[in-house]
Amino acid sequence: MIDRFVLMMLAACLGSFLFSTEATSAATIVGKLVTPSIVWVTDEKALHPVVAEMRNTGKTFVPTILAVPIGSTVRFPNDDPFFHSIFSGSETGAFDIGFYPAGPGKEQLFERTGVLDVRCHIHALMRANIVVVDGPFATADTTFSIADIGPGERIVHAWSRERGLRSASVRVVGPEATVVLAGTL
């Protein structure tokens, strides 16, 4: 009899946990930008590393600005019929993948947040940026909306070549809330 009661209580608790809306819902942060930017919210619980590409095409990086979460790998395929030598001297993630011919290219893992200035040793006019973020992100023109943000104190960051890095603090009070960032980043 007691075993059956314990099992029924356990099933009731487990059922309420599995079907709780609070466990699966999250807030959305919205705001305005002065210039097109990469925007992200510090929330390490929401990180999902990816494998992304920044191609070398016609002595140009494509895309010229790429955002990736911490722990992501970026592949640098070479579509040109000549060698490239991609590197970054940035303090937040210096790397040099060396010389390589046309083909699938080489890969680089990014383990620290920050904005990296990416160049080619051979072609001095090639320039791109990789923005390594520590939470959900979006690329936005004048307004942004980032969903699935957990409750608590959060920092919203925006970066563009024109204005550099800007940040603002917000407090997310609970699930299913919409937080409107005061002012413009």
Residue pairs with C-beta under 8 A, 6 or more apart in sequence:
17 23
21 175
22 175
25 175
25 176
26 147
26 148
26 149
26 150
26 151
26 175
26 176
27 147
27 149
27 150
27 151
27 172
27 173
27 174
27 175
27 176
27 177
27 178
27 179
28 145
28 146
28 147
28 148
28 149
28 177
28 178
28 179
29 41
29 145
29 146
29 149
29 154
29 156
29 170
29 172
29 178
29 179
29 181
30 143
30 144
30 145
30 146
30 178
30 179
30 180
30 181
31 39
31 143
31 144
31 156
31 180
31 181
31 184
31 185
32 142
32 143
32 144
32 181
32 183
32 184
32 185
33 39
33 140
33 141
33 142
33 143
33 144
33 158
33 184
33 185
34 163
34 184
34 185
35 160
35 162
35 163
36 139
36 140
36 141
36 142
36 160
37 139
37 140
37 144
37 158
37 159
37 160
37 163
37 185
38 65
38 67
38 131
38 133
38 137
38 138
38 139
38 158
38 159
38 160
39 137
39 138
39 139
39 140
39 144
39 146
39 156
39 157
39 158
39 185
40 67
40 131
40 133
40 134
40 135
40 136
40 137
40 138
40 146
40 156
40 157
41 135
41 136
41 137
41 146
41 149
41 154
41 155
41 156
41 157
42 134
42 135
42 154
42 155
42 157
43 134
43 135
43 136
43 149
43 150
43 154
44 70
44 134
44 135
45 150
46 135
46 136
46 148
46 149
46 150
47 69
47 70
47 71
47 134
47 135
48 69
49 68
49 69
49 70
49 71
49 72
49 73
50 68
50 69
50 72
50 73
51 72
51 73
51 74
51 75
51 107
52 66
52 68
52 72
52 73
52 74
52 75
53 74
53 75
53 76
53 77
54 61
54 62
54 63
54 66
54 74
54 75
54 76
54 118
54 128
54 130
55 61
55 62
55 76
55 77
55 78
55 79
55 105
56 62
56 76
56 77
56 78
56 79
56 80
56 84
56 86
56 105
56 120
56 126
57 79
57 80
58 79
58 80
59 80
59 120
59 123
59 125
59 126
60 126
61 118
61 126
61 127
61 128
63 128
64 127
64 128
64 129
65 128
65 129
65 131
65 139
65 161
66 74
66 128
66 129
66 130
66 131
67 130
67 131
67 132
67 133
67 137
67 139
68 74
68 110
68 130
68 131
68 132
68 133
69 132
69 133
69 134
69 135
69 137
70 110
70 111
70 112
70 113
70 132
70 133
70 134
71 109
71 110
71 111
72 109
72 110
72 132
73 107
73 108
73 109
73 110
74 107
74 108
74 110
74 130
75 104
75 105
75 106
75 107
76 84
76 86
76 97
76 105
76 106
76 107
76 108
77 103
77 104
77 105
78 84
78 100
78 101
78 102
78 103
78 105
79 102
80 102
81 102
82 101
82 102
82 122
83 99
83 100
83 101
83 122
84 99
84 100
84 120
84 122
84 123
84 126
85 96
85 97
85 98
85 99
85 100
85 120
85 121
85 122
86 96
86 97
86 106
86 108
86 118
86 119
86 120
86 121
87 94
87 95
87 96
87 97
87 118
87 119
87 120
87 121
88 94
88 95
88 96
88 116
88 117
88 118
88 119
88 130
89 117
89 119
90 114
90 115
90 116
90 117
91 114
92 112
92 113
92 114
92 115
92 116
92 132
93 110
93 111
93 112
93 114
93 116
93 130
93 132
95 108
96 121
97 106
97 107
97 108
98 106
99 121
99 122
100 106
110 116
110 130
110 132
112 132
113 132
113 133
113 134
114 131
114 132
115 129
115 130
115 131
115 132
115 159
115 165
116 129
116 130
116 131
116 132
117 127
117 129
118 127
118 128
118 129
118 130
119 126
119 127
120 126
129 161
131 137
131 159
133 157
135 149
135 154
136 146
136 147
136 148
136 149
137 146
138 144
138 145
138 146
146 156
149 172
149 179
150 172
151 172
151 173
151 174
151 175
152 171
152 172
153 169
153 170
153 171
153 172
154 169
154 170
154 171
154 172
155 167
155 168
155 169
155 170
156 167
156 168
156 169
156 170
156 181
156 185
157 165
157 166
157 167
158 165
158 166
158 167
158 185
159 165
159 166
166 185
168 181
168 182
168 183
168 185
170 179
170 181
171 179
172 179
